[in-house]
Amino acid sequence: MLLILFMMLLAAPLLHAQPCPVAWGPTLQVSNVPFPAFSPKLAVVGDTVHVTYSAGDIYYRRSPDGGETWEPQVVIVPADSVNPGAIPPSAFGHNVYAVWGNRNVSGAITSIKIRRSTDAGTTWLEPQVLIHNVNTFERLEAPKGAVYDSSVYVIAYRPIDTQQWFLTRSTDSGVSWDSVRQITFSPYGTGFGAAGDIRATTSAMHFTFERSIPPSGREIVYTRSTDNGSTWSSLEILSTIDDYQAWEPNVAADDAGNVYVSWQDAKYGSIGGFAGTVLLRRSTDNGQTWLPEVQVSSLPSARGSSLSVDGGSVHAVWDDERNGFQDGTIQYRGSTDQGATWCSEMILGGPLRRALNASIASASDHVYAVWSSDRSVPGDTAQVFVRRGDITTNVRQTLGAVQQSFIVAPPYPNPFNPITTLEYSIPSDGPVIISIFDNLGRTITIPFEGSQAAGRYRITLDGSEWASGVYHVVVRHHNAQIIREVVLIR
């Protein structure tokens, strides 16, 4: 115990406490099956909450009113073709997607499939095969999905033949898909496993995964794409290269250029099982540079983590086994200042037998956490639970000010040819001027000049008549201005 306390004194800075930004409601059981239900995931759009979980079959259940009531569960994937551990739903508007690994008779995952709904989960279209291995000795692992507007991305890992990650994408809400492309070409040793995560925003895709890096074991690696997945930045190691394992990364990002990556790290000790410390790094410039790591969990007893970001608020949950694996809890911390300070750690669920698979999502004034767990009485069947939190009034006012500040998101795509999109928000009514300058400072065009009400806007920039090169987009509001650089490539 003294060794554990000593290791904690050497740990990364523990974030200072602030009042909890969320008032959590009661815990509800959403699964309704007579056998164990595991691997819950959720997505939220407005007041509609989407939950998937595995109980042999893959089940789907939704709440159209922010978790107040829940519609009956339905089977969207039968048990004879499912990888129970990989079923994250993604949602944007009325489109909802579930992706999974399809097994052959030997148990190996030889194809990745997706099923989508175009009416917010009311009905589901037939499954589509996205990635397929003809060689039955090959196998796939860890499909994950990300959605932004009409773009959908699915990644998968091939652990045997290439030990690399692959991507397929759709730019028409899942109607048609590009050919599969390899997106990592890592020089670092052999792959350790299939833990990775991906998020999409208006300006970039953010991808993080665990990788073997000599002389240590697993470390956390990050890369991003600003051209819809066609090219990717050089791999950057976010965790410290040392003799301790770092694994199970999770990424969250917003349209203002804030990117957060959390992971589980063993360098500050371990309490029980395969636990470690939840660490986090943040980027404020869309993943180009990163702030130092901070410690999110108070003890090195965490297993996995899940992040959600909405406006200026960041929320984190993880499985905690400080009381042992058979008596675990689901822990939560929240931040209202983009991760600079956090509220005190609190228990969302438990102590319960085998509290696992915590996942979190946020939208508008609500935060939702979901997990699976046995009941407190030994021998009971594991089920899926969800809990809704309401953003407190004072925090809502603070976040409202943050969300209504003067923000210009990085244009997307960038580089572009010939169309790119610019999103911005203004905090008050007043004049707005958007100007395009070339590298010599000459005005190329003024796409918009006029008065706008406080709020968020999107404008399309058309470079059809511009020469290839670097341009500067200047957005002026009252006496303030923000400059974004774009590159036109023909």
matplotlib code that plots the C-alpha trace (Angstrom):
import matplotlib.pyplot as plt

x = [0.0, 2.9, 4.3, 1.0, 0.8, 4.4, 3.6, 0.6, 2.8, 4.8, 1.8, 0.8, -0.9, -4.4, -6.9, -8.2, -11.8, -14.7, -18.4, -20.0, -21.6, -24.2, -27.2, -27.6, -31.0, -32.0, -30.4, -32.7, -32.4, -32.8, -32.1, -34.9, -33.5, -33.3, -29.6, -26.5, -26.4, -23.0, -21.1, -23.6, -23.0, -25.0, -25.4, -27.5, -28.9, -31.1, -33.5, -33.3, -31.1, -29.9, -28.5, -27.2, -26.1, -25.2, -27.1, -26.4, -28.3, -27.5, -30.4, -31.3, -33.5, -34.2, -35.8, -37.4, -37.7, -34.3, -34.5, -37.9, -39.5, -38.1, -39.5, -39.4, -36.1, -35.6, -33.1, -31.0, -28.4, -29.1, -26.7, -25.4, -23.4, -22.2, -19.0, -20.5, -17.7, -17.9, -21.3, -20.9, -23.9, -23.3, -25.9, -26.3, -29.7, -32.1, -29.4, -28.3, -25.6, -24.5, -21.3, -20.1, -17.8, -19.3, -17.9, -17.3, -17.8, -14.4, -15.2, -12.9, -14.3, -13.9, -16.1, -17.3, -21.0, -23.1, -26.8, -28.4, -31.7, -32.7, -35.6, -33.9, -34.1, -37.8, -36.9, -33.6, -32.4, -30.7, -27.1, -24.2, -20.8, -18.0, -14.8, -14.4, -11.5, -11.5, -8.7, -10.4, -7.1, -7.1, -9.3, -10.5, -11.0, -12.4, -14.7, -15.5, -17.6, -17.7, -20.3, -20.4, -23.2, -23.4, -20.0, -19.6, -16.3, -15.6, -12.2, -11.1, -7.8, -6.1, -4.0, -2.6, -1.6, -0.7, -1.2, -2.5, -5.7, -8.0, -10.7, -13.8, -16.0, -19.2, -20.0, -23.7, -25.0, -24.1, -25.7, -22.4, -18.9, -15.4, -12.9, -11.1, -7.7, -4.9, -4.5, -1.5, 1.9, 3.5, 7.2, 6.7, 7.0, 4.0, 0.5, -0.7, -4.4, -7.3, -8.0, -8.6, -11.1, -12.2, -14.1, -15.1, -15.7, -16.4, -12.7, -10.9, -11.0, -9.2, -7.9, -6.1, -4.9, -2.5, 0.7, 3.8, 6.7, 10.2, 11.6, 8.3, 5.0, 1.9, 1.7, -1.0, -0.6, -2.6, -3.1, -5.6, -6.9, -8.1, -9.1, -11.9, -9.5, -7.5, -4.2, -3.2, -0.7, 2.5, 1.9, 2.4, 2.9, 0.7, 1.7, 5.1, 7.4, 8.5, 8.4, 4.7, 1.7, -0.8, -3.9, -7.6, -7.6, -10.7, -11.0, -13.5, -13.5, -15.5, -15.8, -13.8, -10.6, -10.5, -9.4, -9.2, -7.6, -7.8, -6.3, -5.5, -1.8, 0.0, 3.0, 1.4, 0.6, -2.4, -5.1, -6.7, -6.8, -5.6, -6.4, -4.4, -4.8, -7.0, -4.7, -5.8, -4.2, -5.8, -5.2, -6.6, -5.5, -7.2, -4.6, -1.5, 0.0, -0.8, -0.9, 0.9, -0.9, -3.1, -4.5, -8.3, -8.9, -7.9, -6.6, -4.9, -7.9, -9.5, -10.4, -11.2, -12.6, -15.1, -15.2, -17.8, -17.5, -20.3, -19.6, -17.1, -18.0, -16.1, -17.3, -15.4, -16.6, -14.7, -14.9, -13.3, -12.2, -10.6, -12.9, -12.0, -13.3, -16.4, -17.4, -16.7, -18.1, -18.7, -16.9, -17.5, -15.7, -16.9, -15.3, -16.9, -13.7, -12.5, -10.6, -8.6, -10.3, -12.6, -15.2, -14.6, -14.8, -18.2, -19.9, -22.6, -23.2, -22.3, -20.8, -22.0, -20.6, -18.6, -19.5, -18.2, -18.2, -19.0, -19.8, -20.9, -22.6, -23.9, -26.1, -27.8, -28.5, -28.2, -25.4, -26.1, -24.0, -24.6, -22.9, -23.5, -23.4, -24.5, -26.9, -25.5, -26.7, -24.2, -25.6, -27.9, -27.7, -25.8, -27.9, -27.6, -28.2, -28.5, -28.4, -29.2, -27.7, -29.0, -26.5, -27.0, -28.5, -25.3, -23.2, -25.7, -25.4, -21.6, -21.6, -24.1, -21.6, -18.8, -20.9, -21.9, -18.4, -16.8, -15.5, -14.4, -13.9, -11.1, -12.5, -13.3, -12.1, -8.6, -6.8, -9.8, -10.8, -12.8, -15.4, -14.7, -17.1, -16.6, -18.5, -18.5, -20.5, -20.9, -21.8, -24.0, -26.0, -24.0, -21.9, -20.0, -17.5, -15.9, -13.0, -10.5, -6.9, -4.1, -0.5, 0.3, -2.5, -4.7, -8.5, -9.7, -13.4, -15.8, -18.3, -20.4, -20.9, -23.9, -25.6, -26.3, -28.1, -26.1, -25.7, -24.0, -23.6, -22.1, -20.9, -19.6, -16.4, -16.1, -12.5, -13.5, -12.0, -8.9, -5.4, -3.9, -2.2, -2.6, -5.4, -6.4, -10.0, -10.7, -13.9, -14.6, -17.3, -17.4, -13.8, -12.6, -11.3, -10.2, -8.0, -8.0, -5.7, -6.9, -5.0, -6.5, -5.0, -6.1]
y = [0.0, 2.4, 1.7, 2.6, 5.9, 6.7, 6.1, 8.4, 11.2, 10.9, 10.9, 13.4, 16.6, 15.7, 18.3, 20.7, 20.2, 22.4, 22.0, 19.1, 20.5, 17.7, 16.8, 13.1, 11.4, 7.8, 4.7, 2.9, -0.6, -0.5, -4.1, -6.6, -10.1, -13.2, -13.7, -11.4, -8.2, -6.6, -4.0, -1.2, 1.9, 5.1, 8.1, 11.2, 13.7, 16.4, 14.6, 11.2, 8.7, 5.6, 2.5, -0.8, -3.8, -7.5, -10.3, -13.0, -10.9, -7.2, -5.2, -1.6, 0.6, 4.3, 7.1, 10.0, 12.3, 12.5, 9.4, 10.0, 7.0, 4.1, 2.3, -1.5, -3.1, -4.7, -7.1, -5.4, -8.2, -11.9, -13.9, -16.1, -13.3, -11.0, -10.0, -9.1, -6.7, -4.2, -2.5, 1.2, 3.2, 6.5, 9.1, 12.4, 13.9, 11.2, 8.8, 6.1, 3.4, 0.2, -1.6, -5.1, -7.9, -11.0, -14.4, -17.5, -21.1, -21.1, -18.0, -15.6, -12.2, -12.2, -9.2, -5.9, -5.1, -2.0, -1.4, 2.0, 3.7, 6.9, 7.7, 8.0, 4.3, 3.7, 1.2, -0.3, -1.0, -4.3, -4.8, -3.9, -5.6, -2.9, -4.9, -8.5, -11.0, -13.6, -15.6, -17.4, -17.5, -13.7, -12.0, -8.6, -7.0, -3.9, -2.1, 1.4, 4.1, 7.9, 10.2, 13.9, 15.2, 13.0, 11.5, 8.1, 6.4, 2.8, 1.5, -2.1, -3.8, -6.7, -8.4, -11.3, -10.4, -6.7, -5.6, -2.3, -0.3, 0.1, 2.6, 2.7, 5.8, 7.1, 10.6, 10.1, 9.0, 5.3, 4.8, 4.0, 3.3, 3.9, 1.0, -0.1, 1.7, 1.1, 4.2, 3.2, 2.2, 2.1, 1.4, 0.4, -3.3, -5.6, -4.8, -5.7, -5.6, -3.9, -0.9, 2.2, 5.1, 7.6, 10.9, 13.2, 17.0, 19.6, 20.0, 16.8, 13.1, 12.2, 8.6, 7.1, 3.6, 1.5, 0.3, -1.7, 0.7, -0.7, -0.9, -0.5, -2.2, -0.6, 3.2, 5.6, 6.9, 9.7, 10.8, 13.0, 13.6, 17.0, 15.7, 13.3, 10.4, 10.5, 11.3, 11.2, 13.1, 11.6, 9.4, 11.1, 9.3, 10.8, 8.6, 8.6, 5.9, 4.0, 0.4, 0.6, -0.3, 2.3, 1.0, 1.4, 5.0, 7.1, 10.3, 13.2, 16.4, 19.5, 21.9, 24.6, 22.6, 21.0, 17.4, 15.1, 11.7, 9.6, 6.2, 3.7, 3.7, 1.4, 3.7, 5.0, 1.6, -0.7, -1.6, -4.9, -6.9, -5.1, -1.6, 1.6, 5.4, 7.3, 9.9, 12.7, 15.0, 17.9, 19.8, 23.3, 23.5, 20.5, 18.0, 19.8, 20.3, 18.8, 20.0, 17.9, 14.8, 15.1, 12.5, 12.1, 9.1, 9.7, 6.1, 3.6, 1.3, 2.3, 0.0, 1.8, 5.3, 7.1, 10.9, 13.3, 16.9, 19.4, 23.2, 24.0, 20.9, 17.6, 14.5, 11.3, 7.9, 4.7, 1.3, 1.3, -1.7, -0.2, -2.5, -5.5, -6.7, -8.4, -5.2, -2.4, 1.0, 3.4, 6.7, 10.2, 13.5, 16.6, 19.9, 23.2, 24.9, 22.5, 20.3, 22.9, 22.0, 19.1, 18.3, 15.8, 12.2, 10.6, 7.2, 6.8, 3.1, 0.5, -0.9, -3.8, -7.1, -6.6, -3.0, -2.8, -1.1, 2.5, 4.9, 8.5, 11.0, 14.5, 16.8, 20.1, 20.3, 16.6, 14.0, 10.2, 7.3, 3.7, 0.5, -3.2, -4.9, -7.8, -6.9, -6.6, -10.1, -12.8, -14.9, -12.3, -11.8, -8.8, -6.2, -2.7, 0.5, 4.1, 7.3, 10.8, 14.0, 17.5, 20.4, 22.6, 26.1, 28.1, 25.8, 26.1, 29.9, 29.6, 27.1, 29.3, 32.1, 29.8, 28.4, 31.9, 33.3, 34.4, 31.2, 30.3, 26.6, 25.4, 25.3, 21.8, 20.2, 21.8, 21.4, 21.7, 21.7, 23.8, 23.9, 24.2, 25.0, 27.6, 27.5, 30.4, 31.7, 35.2, 36.2, 39.2, 40.9, 43.0, 43.4, 40.4, 40.6, 37.6, 38.3, 36.2, 37.3, 35.8, 35.4, 38.9, 40.5, 41.2, 40.9, 38.0, 38.1, 39.0, 36.1, 37.9, 41.4, 42.3, 42.2, 38.9, 37.9, 36.1, 32.4, 29.9, 30.1, 28.0, 29.4, 27.7, 29.1, 28.4, 28.6, 27.6, 30.8, 31.0, 29.8, 27.0, 28.3, 29.5, 31.9, 33.6, 33.7, 36.7, 36.8, 40.2, 40.8, 44.3, 45.0, 41.4, 39.3, 35.6, 34.4, 30.9, 29.6, 27.4, 25.7, 25.2, 22.3, 21.5]
z = [0.0, 0.8, -2.7, -4.3, -2.3, -3.3, -7.0, -6.7, -5.4, -8.6, -10.8, -13.5, -12.2, -10.8, -12.0, -9.4, -8.3, -9.3, -8.5, -10.4, -13.6, -13.7, -11.5, -12.0, -12.0, -11.1, -12.6, -15.1, -16.5, -20.3, -21.2, -20.9, -21.6, -19.3, -20.0, -19.7, -21.6, -22.2, -24.3, -24.2, -26.4, -26.9, -29.2, -28.6, -31.1, -29.6, -27.3, -29.0, -27.2, -29.0, -27.1, -28.4, -26.4, -27.0, -25.4, -28.0, -30.5, -30.9, -29.4, -30.0, -27.9, -28.1, -26.1, -28.1, -25.1, -23.5, -21.4, -19.9, -21.7, -23.7, -26.6, -26.8, -27.6, -31.0, -32.5, -35.3, -35.7, -35.1, -32.8, -35.6, -37.2, -34.4, -32.6, -29.3, -28.3, -31.2, -31.6, -31.2, -32.6, -34.3, -35.1, -36.9, -37.5, -38.5, -39.5, -37.1, -37.8, -36.0, -37.1, -36.1, -37.0, -38.8, -37.8, -39.9, -38.7, -37.1, -35.0, -36.9, -37.9, -41.7, -42.6, -41.2, -41.6, -41.0, -40.6, -40.8, -40.1, -41.9, -39.6, -36.2, -35.4, -36.2, -39.0, -40.2, -43.7, -44.6, -43.6, -45.9, -46.1, -45.8, -45.4, -46.4, -46.2, -48.9, -47.2, -44.2, -42.3, -42.1, -39.6, -38.6, -35.2, -33.6, -36.1, -35.0, -36.6, -36.8, -38.4, -39.3, -41.4, -44.5, -44.1, -42.4, -41.5, -40.4, -39.3, -38.6, -37.6, -39.3, -36.5, -38.5, -42.0, -41.8, -38.1, -39.5, -39.5, -42.5, -43.4, -45.6, -46.0, -47.3, -48.3, -48.9, -45.5, -46.1, -49.5, -51.2, -49.9, -51.1, -51.5, -48.4, -47.8, -45.4, -43.1, -40.8, -41.9, -38.5, -38.1, -34.5, -33.8, -34.0, -33.1, -29.6, -30.0, -31.6, -29.3, -31.2, -31.5, -34.2, -34.2, -37.0, -36.9, -39.5, -40.2, -39.4, -38.5, -35.3, -34.9, -31.9, -31.2, -29.1, -30.7, -29.7, -29.4, -28.4, -25.8, -23.9, -24.5, -25.7, -26.1, -27.4, -30.9, -32.7, -36.3, -38.1, -41.6, -42.9, -46.3, -45.5, -44.9, -48.1, -46.3, -42.7, -40.6, -39.2, -36.2, -32.9, -29.6, -26.9, -24.0, -22.4, -23.9, -20.8, -19.4, -18.5, -20.6, -22.0, -23.6, -24.5, -25.9, -26.4, -28.4, -28.4, -30.4, -31.2, -34.1, -32.3, -32.7, -29.2, -29.2, -26.2, -25.9, -22.7, -22.0, -19.3, -18.1, -15.6, -14.8, -11.6, -10.3, -10.3, -7.8, -8.6, -11.9, -15.0, -13.8, -14.2, -14.2, -16.6, -18.3, -20.7, -23.2, -24.9, -28.1, -28.8, -32.4, -34.0, -33.1, -34.3, -30.8, -27.4, -23.8, -21.1, -19.8, -16.7, -14.3, -14.4, -12.1, -8.5, -8.0, -10.4, -10.3, -13.7, -16.6, -19.8, -20.2, -22.4, -23.2, -24.4, -25.3, -25.9, -26.1, -23.3, -21.2, -21.1, -19.4, -18.5, -17.2, -16.5, -14.8, -11.4, -9.4, -6.3, -4.3, -6.6, -9.9, -8.3, -6.5, -9.1, -9.7, -12.5, -11.9, -13.4, -13.6, -15.5, -16.6, -17.7, -18.9, -21.7, -19.3, -17.4, -14.1, -13.2, -10.5, -7.8, -8.7, -8.1, -8.3, -11.0, -10.5, -7.9, -6.0, -8.2, -9.4, -12.6, -13.4, -17.0, -20.3, -19.3, -22.1, -22.1, -24.5, -24.2, -26.1, -25.3, -21.6, -20.8, -20.3, -20.5, -19.1, -19.8, -18.5, -17.8, -14.4, -12.3, -9.6, -6.1, -5.2, -6.4, -9.2, -10.8, -14.5, -15.9, -17.5, -19.1, -17.1, -18.1, -16.1, -17.3, -15.9, -16.3, -16.7, -13.7, -14.2, -13.3, -15.5, -18.4, -18.2, -18.3, -21.2, -23.0, -22.9, -24.1, -26.9, -28.0, -28.1, -31.3, -32.9, -36.4, -36.9, -39.3, -42.8, -44.1, -46.3, -46.3, -48.7, -51.0, -54.7, -55.4, -52.5, -48.7, -45.8, -43.1, -39.8, -37.3, -34.3, -33.1, -29.5, -30.3, -33.1, -35.4, -38.6, -40.1, -42.9, -44.5, -46.8, -48.8, -49.2, -51.2, -49.9, -51.2, -49.1, -52.1, -51.6, -53.8, -52.9, -50.1, -49.7, -47.1, -45.7, -43.6, -40.2, -38.5, -35.3, -32.5, -33.3, -35.5, -39.3, -42.2, -45.5, -48.6, -50.2, -53.9, -55.3, -58.9, -60.2, -57.9, -58.8, -56.8, -53.6, -50.0, -49.1, -45.9, -44.7, -42.4, -40.4, -38.7, -36.1, -34.5, -33.6, -33.5, -36.3, -36.7, -39.6, -41.0, -43.7, -46.6, -49.4, -52.9, -54.8, -58.4]

ax = plt.figure().add_subplot(projection="3d")
ax.plot(x, y, z, "-o")
ax.set_aspect("equal")
plt.show()
